[in-house]
Amino acid sequence: QVQLVESGGGLVQAGGSLRLSCAASGRSFSTSRMGWFRQAPGKERTFVAAISRSGGNTNYADSVKGRFTISRDNAKNTVYLQMNSLKPEDTAVYYCHVEGSDDWGQGIQVTVSS
């Protein structure tokens, strides 16, 4: 099992930026494909971005393409989500996830004001 702890969320104005971090511990981080998901109030949890074990391959939800960037540092056991040009509709709780497992972080709130 992997323990995941997100950080870096908060309140930002539309057009602003935030960087989320997810620190992992418990087993070899570098062997795991990682993802970010989000859940807005009253809605289902949805996919945001994912990154391969080496970091060489990434994919994104259409709604965030060109604005968000996922990256990872295997030496630090950390995955990041750089979020630029934020919109009010990006407001949600963001979760870090080990793909193919039941391992999720506790979630972190991101609020974008208009």
C-alpha positions as CSV (number, residue, x, y, z in Angstrom):
1,Q,0.0,0.0,0.0
2,V,1.1,3.5,-0.8
3,Q,0.4,6.6,1.5
4,L,-0.2,9.8,-0.4
5,V,-0.3,13.3,1.0
6,E,-1.3,16.2,-1.2
7,S,-0.3,19.9,-0.6
8,G,-0.4,23.2,-2.4
9,G,-4.1,23.9,-2.7
10,G,-5.9,27.0,-1.8
11,L,-7.8,30.0,-3.0
12,V,-6.8,31.8,-6.2
13,Q,-8.4,34.3,-8.6
14,A,-9.3,33.3,-12.1
15,G,-6.3,33.4,-14.4
16,G,-4.0,32.6,-11.5
17,S,-1.8,29.5,-10.9
18,L,-1.2,26.9,-8.3
19,R,1.1,23.9,-8.0
20,L,-0.1,20.8,-6.3
21,S,2.3,18.2,-4.8
22,C,1.7,14.6,-3.8
23,A,4.3,13.0,-1.6
24,A,4.2,9.2,-1.7
25,S,5.6,6.6,0.7
26,G,5.2,2.9,1.4
27,R,6.5,1.2,-1.7
28,S,8.5,1.9,-4.7
29,F,7.1,5.1,-6.2
30,S,9.1,4.8,-9.4
31,T,7.3,1.6,-10.4
32,S,3.8,3.3,-10.3
33,R,1.9,5.2,-12.9
34,M,0.3,8.2,-11.1
35,G,-2.7,10.3,-11.7
36,W,-4.6,13.3,-10.5
37,F,-8.4,13.4,-10.2
38,R,-10.9,16.0,-9.0
39,Q,-14.3,16.1,-7.5
40,A,-16.5,19.2,-7.6
41,P,-19.4,19.7,-5.2
42,G,-22.3,17.4,-6.1
43,K,-20.4,15.8,-8.9
44,E,-18.5,12.6,-9.5
45,R,-14.7,12.3,-9.3
46,T,-13.2,12.7,-12.7
47,F,-9.8,12.2,-14.3
48,V,-7.5,15.2,-14.7
49,A,-4.0,14.0,-15.7
50,A,-1.7,10.9,-15.6
51,I,2.0,10.3,-16.0
52,S,4.0,7.2,-16.8
53,R,6.5,5.6,-14.4
54,S,9.4,7.4,-16.1
55,G,7.6,10.6,-16.6
56,G,8.0,10.3,-20.4
57,N,4.3,9.9,-21.2
58,T,1.5,12.1,-20.0
59,N,-2.2,12.5,-20.8
60,Y,-4.8,15.0,-19.8
61,A,-8.5,15.6,-19.7
62,D,-9.6,17.8,-22.6
63,S,-10.8,20.4,-20.1
64,V,-7.3,21.1,-18.8
65,K,-5.1,20.5,-21.8
66,G,-2.8,23.4,-22.4
67,R,-3.3,24.8,-18.9
68,F,-2.2,22.0,-16.6
69,T,1.1,20.0,-16.5
70,I,1.7,16.8,-14.6
71,S,5.3,15.9,-13.7
72,R,7.1,13.7,-11.2
73,D,10.4,13.5,-9.4
74,N,11.1,9.8,-8.6
75,A,14.1,10.8,-6.4
76,K,11.7,12.7,-4.1
77,N,8.8,10.3,-4.5
78,T,6.6,13.2,-5.5
79,V,4.2,13.9,-8.3
80,Y,3.1,17.5,-9.2
81,L,0.3,19.2,-11.0
82,Q,1.1,22.7,-12.2
83,M,-2.2,24.5,-12.9
84,N,-2.2,27.7,-14.9
85,S,-4.9,30.0,-16.3
86,L,-7.3,28.7,-13.6
87,K,-11.0,29.0,-14.1
88,P,-13.8,29.0,-11.6
89,E,-14.9,25.6,-13.1
90,D,-11.6,24.2,-11.9
91,T,-12.8,24.5,-8.3
92,A,-12.8,21.0,-6.7
93,V,-11.1,18.7,-4.3
94,Y,-8.1,17.3,-6.1
95,Y,-6.9,13.8,-5.4
96,C,-3.6,12.0,-6.1
97,H,-3.9,8.3,-7.2
98,V,-1.8,5.3,-7.8
99,E,-3.3,4.0,-11.0
100,G,-4.6,0.4,-10.9
101,S,-4.8,0.5,-7.1
102,D,-7.1,1.6,-4.3
103,D,-4.5,4.1,-3.1
104,W,-5.8,7.7,-2.9
105,G,-4.6,10.8,-1.1
106,Q,-6.9,12.6,1.3
107,G,-7.7,15.3,-1.2
108,I,-6.9,19.0,-1.2
109,Q,-9.2,21.9,-1.9
110,V,-8.7,24.2,-4.9
111,T,-11.0,27.2,-5.1
112,V,-10.9,29.6,-8.1
113,S,-12.8,32.9,-7.6
114,S,-14.2,34.8,-10.5
